[in-house]
């Protein structure tokens, strides 16, 4: 089995997993599961400058995990569940594949045990 070369246009799921690889961004997604929030509300628990925190939001927005809306001077972010469903479906496919492989391996081991008797 060969690994595919990195394409110049990676599939959307790559950006989703790249965004979720960072613990700060995962915490933002977890927070937005409860309700939409302003940038300052989201940044409050993190000990970083606002420009640094906004970079995390840009990554999340760039891959479609969050969307923002500006009202006056306040930018509010909300979660977009569709990309999470894409990641969940991919993970479910991988899990099903490995469960089938493990079931096949188990059957093989059991057949070896039976043939030893």
C-alpha positions in Angstrom: 0.0 0.0 0.0 1.5 3.4 -1.0 0.9 6.7 0.5 -0.6 9.3 -1.8 1.4 12.3 -2.6 0.4 15.6 -1.0 -1.9 17.3 -3.5 -1.9 21.0 -4.0 -5.6 21.0 -3.2 -6.0 18.8 -0.1 -9.5 17.5 0.6 -11.6 19.5 3.1 -11.2 16.8 5.8 -7.5 17.6 5.9 -8.2 21.1 7.0 -10.7 19.9 9.6 -8.3 17.5 11.2 -5.5 20.1 11.0 -7.7 22.6 12.8 -8.8 20.1 15.4 -5.2 19.0 16.1 -4.6 22.1 18.2 -6.0 22.0 21.8 -6.9 25.7 21.8 -9.0 25.2 18.7 -10.7 22.1 20.1 -11.6 24.0 23.2 -13.1 26.8 21.1 -15.2 24.2 19.2 -16.3 22.7 22.6 -17.3 26.1 23.8 -19.2 26.9 20.7 -21.2 23.7 21.1 -23.0 25.5 23.9 -23.9 28.7 22.1 -22.5 31.4 19.8 -19.9 33.8 21.4 -18.0 36.9 20.7 -14.3 36.9 20.1 -13.7 38.4 23.5 -15.8 35.8 25.2 -14.0 33.0 23.4 -10.6 34.5 24.1 -11.1 35.1 27.8 -10.0 31.7 29.1 -6.8 31.7 27.1 -3.6 33.4 28.2 -2.7 34.8 24.8 -2.9 38.1 23.0 -6.1 38.8 21.0 -4.3 38.8 17.6 -2.8 35.4 18.4 -6.2 34.1 19.4 -7.9 35.5 16.3 -5.4 33.4 14.2 -7.0 30.3 15.8 -10.4 31.6 14.8 -9.2 32.2 11.2 -8.1 28.6 11.0 -11.4 27.3 12.3 -13.3 29.5 9.9 -11.0 28.7 7.0 -11.9 25.0 7.2 -15.6 25.7 7.8 -15.9 24.6 11.4 -17.1 28.0 12.5 -18.7 30.9 10.9 -18.7 34.5 12.0 -21.1 37.4 11.8 -20.3 41.0 12.5 -22.9 43.3 14.1 -21.5 46.8 14.7 -18.1 46.3 16.3 -18.8 42.8 17.7 -17.9 39.7 15.7 -19.8 36.6 16.9 -18.8 33.1 16.1 -21.0 30.0 15.9 -20.3 26.4 15.2 -21.0 24.9 11.7 -21.8 21.2 12.3 -21.4 20.0 8.7 -17.6 19.7 8.7 -17.8 17.9 12.1 -20.2 15.4 10.4 -17.7 14.9 7.6 -14.9 14.1 10.1 -17.3 11.9 12.1 -18.2 9.9 9.0 -14.6 9.4 8.0 -13.8 8.2 11.5 -16.8 5.8 11.4 -15.6 4.4 8.1 -12.1 3.8 9.5 -13.5 2.2 12.6 -15.8 -0.2 10.6 -12.8 -1.1 8.4 -10.6 -2.0 11.4 -13.5 -3.9 13.2 -13.9 -6.0 10.0 -10.1 -6.7 9.9 -10.0 -7.6 13.6 -13.0 -9.9 13.2 -11.3 -11.6 10.2 -8.1 -11.9 12.3 -10.0 -13.4 15.2 -11.7 -15.9 12.9 -8.3 -16.9 11.5 -6.8 -17.4 14.9 -9.8 -19.5 16.0 -9.4 -21.6 12.9 -5.7 -22.2 13.7 -6.7 -23.2 17.2 -9.2 -25.6 15.9 -6.8 -27.2 13.4 -4.3 -27.8 16.3 -6.8 -30.0 18.1 
